[in-house]
């Protein structure tokens, strides 16, 4: 059985994404898929249990303005390290609340802004690997096709960007966890 774990800080985002993934699988006739919502709390971001027994891990972050996903001030470095290890690299990162054109997995202006203005080079690398999705409201049919490919294990595994490993307190045990939200 394929096991999909959906993580998000916001319960509404988590529930909505679970429904979309279930709908994608049902529409495609994919059976034997368990989609499980997983509550995510900031204090648990150093856990080593993310994605245990999962075939696919999806992390959804709602864009509320300043987005600190990866690198020096990123909230999700440790999460990405653990989830990628536990799910064999089958990880999708979703940022919702971002207008995205049809036929695009992620809004390139948004990605460029995070890379160049937010010093989050890893976001650009994750985007290049087709593991970053953005949408506003709900996923497009293009997003849904991509999610289905991930559910079916048809995407290349995520190769963790060097900067995620560099700033992960789990990959670098000597460093402490710091998330500076302004």
C-alpha positions as a printed NumPy array, in Angstrom:
array([[  0.   ,   0.   ,   0.   ],
       [  1.211,   3.492,  -0.847],
       [  1.283,   5.809,   2.144],
       [  1.152,   9.581,   1.652],
       [  1.786,  11.833,   4.659],
       [  0.575,  15.428,   4.373],
       [  2.104,  17.948,   6.806],
       [  1.117,  21.581,   7.352],
       [  1.146,  24.057,  10.209],
       [ -2.391,  25.185,   9.343],
       [ -5.094,  22.565,   9.789],
       [ -7.197,  24.035,   6.977],
       [ -4.301,  23.711,   4.504],
       [ -3.621,  20.154,   5.654],
       [ -7.264,  19.057,   5.319],
       [ -7.672,  20.699,   1.916],
       [ -4.504,  19.116,   0.533],
       [ -5.495,  15.668,   1.827],
       [ -8.81 ,  15.986,  -0.038],
       [ -7.027,  16.997,  -3.247],
       [ -4.57 ,  14.085,  -3.06 ],
       [ -7.397,  11.621,  -2.365],
       [ -9.366,  13.048,  -5.311],
       [ -6.333,  12.781,  -7.609],
       [ -5.859,   9.117,  -6.696],
       [ -9.564,   8.296,  -7.014],
       [ -9.907,  10.044, -10.39 ],
       [ -6.841,   8.203, -11.728],
       [ -8.147,   4.865, -10.444],
       [ -5.172,   4.452,  -8.132],
       [ -6.156,   2.152,  -5.302],
       [ -4.312,   1.064,  -2.199],
       [ -3.301,   4.613,  -1.251],
       [ -3.598,   5.87 ,   2.313],
       [ -3.438,   9.661,   2.599],
       [ -2.79 ,  10.697,   6.189],
       [ -2.904,  14.247,   7.533],
       [ -0.068,  14.928,   9.954],
       [ -0.206,  17.849,  12.348],
       [  2.949,  19.918,  12.275],
       [  4.015,  22.154,  15.132],
       [  6.996,  24.476,  15.158],
       [  8.354,  22.918,  18.346],
       [  8.47 ,  19.513,  16.615],
       [ 10.473,  20.573,  13.557],
       [ 13.578,  18.772,  14.867],
       [ 11.796,  15.411,  15.108],
       [ 13.263,  12.411,  13.337],
       [  9.856,  10.838,  12.737],
       [  8.633,  12.858,   9.748],
       [  7.653,  10.553,   6.937],
       [  8.232,   7.273,   8.764],
       [  6.697,   4.497,   6.648],
       [  5.657,   7.029,   3.983],
       [  5.988,   6.502,   0.247],
       [  5.496,  10.243,  -0.273],
       [  5.722,  13.225,   2.07 ],
       [  4.031,  16.503,   1.157],
       [  4.816,  19.612,   3.194],
       [  2.443,  22.534,   2.711],
       [  3.302,  26.042,   3.901],
       [  0.822,  28.899,   3.551],
       [  2.402,  32.117,   2.265],
       [  1.55 ,  34.842,   4.756],
       [  4.126,  37.356,   3.61 ],
       [  7.742,  36.692,   4.507],
       [  8.489,  33.049,   3.773],
       [ 11.434,  31.398,   5.537],
       [ 11.52 ,  27.86 ,   4.191],
       [ 15.178,  26.862,   3.843],
       [ 18.758,  27.932,   4.341],
       [ 20.038,  30.168,   7.171],
       [ 16.718,  31.267,   8.692],
       [ 14.597,  28.462,   7.243],
       [ 12.013,  26.63 ,   9.293],
       [ 12.063,  23.4  ,   7.308],
       [ 15.72 ,  22.386,   6.884],
       [ 15.478,  19.629,   9.5  ],
       [ 12.071,  18.533,   8.222],
       [ 13.38 ,  18.163,   4.669],
       [ 16.428,  16.166,   5.802],
       [ 14.348,  13.717,   7.848],
       [ 11.398,  13.409,   5.456],
       [ 13.685,  12.895,   2.474],
       [ 15.608,  10.17 ,   4.287],
       [ 12.464,   8.416,   5.536],
       [ 10.551,   8.619,   2.223],
       [ 13.481,   7.832,  -0.055],
       [ 13.582,  11.362,  -1.448],
       [  9.911,  11.344,  -2.471],
       [  9.067,  14.742,  -0.988],
       [  6.988,  17.587,  -2.392],
       [  7.095,  21.11 ,  -0.988],
       [  3.93 ,  23.139,  -1.539],
       [  3.597,  26.858,  -0.867],
       [ -0.046,  27.86 ,  -1.062],
       [ -1.401,  31.379,  -1.289],
       [  0.744,  32.141,  -4.349],
       [ -0.816,  32.945,  -7.723],
       [  0.597,  30.542, -10.302],
       [ -0.028,  30.416, -14.046],
       [ -1.521,  27.319, -15.638],
       [  1.176,  24.96 , -16.839],
       [  3.652,  26.033, -14.152],
       [  4.482,  23.948, -11.103],
       [  5.667,  27.035,  -9.242],
       [  5.478,  30.768,  -9.732],
       [  8.952,  31.59 , -11.043],
       [  8.832,  35.207,  -9.825],
       [  8.039,  33.949,  -6.327],
       [ 10.869,  31.403,  -6.498],
       [ 13.302,  34.042,  -7.794],
       [ 12.287,  36.367,  -4.972],
       [ 12.998,  33.698,  -2.352],
       [ 16.348,  32.867,  -3.946],
       [ 17.639,  36.38 ,  -4.616],
       [ 15.943,  38.516,  -1.973],
       [ 15.391,  35.869,   0.69 ],
       [ 18.779,  34.12 ,   0.398],
       [ 17.046,  30.747,   0.048],
       [ 19.086,  29.112,  -2.698],
       [ 17.727,  25.697,  -1.748],
       [ 14.24 ,  26.748,  -2.848],
       [ 15.6  ,  27.326,  -6.339],
       [ 17.28 ,  23.919,  -6.347],
       [ 14.114,  22.195,  -5.116],
       [ 12.18 ,  24.018,  -7.845],
       [ 14.705,  22.899, -10.477],
       [ 14.17 ,  19.307,  -9.319],
       [ 10.398,  19.754,  -9.859],
       [  9.681,  19.181,  -6.168],
       [  8.25 ,  22.663,  -5.439],
       [  4.632,  23.528,  -6.185],
       [  2.815,  26.819,  -5.623],
       [ -0.846,  27.638,  -6.004],
       [ -3.517,  29.957,  -4.711],
       [ -6.628,  28.246,  -3.416],
       [ -6.313,  24.827,  -4.967],
       [ -3.967,  22.906,  -7.254],
       [ -4.415,  23.153, -11.012],
       [ -4.828,  20.084, -13.195],
       [ -1.101,  20.388, -13.988],
       [ -0.297,  20.26 , -10.264],
       [ -2.603,  17.282,  -9.81 ],
       [ -0.876,  15.35 , -12.603],
       [  2.456,  16.021, -10.928],
       [  1.156,  14.924,  -7.522],
       [ -0.099,  11.705,  -9.121],
       [  3.368,  11.056, -10.556],
       [  4.818,  11.522,  -7.068],
       [  2.218,   9.167,  -5.546],
       [  3.141,   6.569,  -8.161],
       [  6.872,   7.062,  -7.523],
       [  7.531,   8.324, -11.056],
       [  9.613,  11.369, -10.078],
       [ 13.344,  11.415,  -9.484],
       [ 14.095,  11.476,  -5.741],
       [ 14.853,  14.846,  -4.185],
       [ 18.561,  15.484,  -3.904],
       [ 18.836,  17.643,  -0.817],
       [ 20.482,  20.965,  -1.594],
       [ 23.812,  21.528,   0.132],
       [ 22.483,  24.605,   1.944],
       [ 19.672,  22.571,   3.546],
       [ 22.212,  20.103,   4.895],
       [ 24.509,  22.928,   5.959],
       [ 21.784,  24.644,   7.99 ],
       [ 20.085,  21.548,   9.387],
       [ 20.731,  20.989,  13.071],
       [ 20.213,  17.272,  12.434],
       [ 22.814,  17.007,   9.694],
       [ 25.151,  19.266,  11.695],
       [ 24.587,  18.216,  15.344],
       [ 26.849,  20.973,  16.681],
       [ 24.494,  23.695,  15.505],
       [ 21.336,  24.672,  17.352],
       [ 17.935,  25.274,  15.827],
       [ 17.209,  28.905,  15.12 ],
       [ 14.314,  30.331,  13.224],
       [ 14.346,  34.096,  13.072],
       [ 10.915,  35.324,  12.11 ],
       [ 10.711,  39.071,  11.714]])
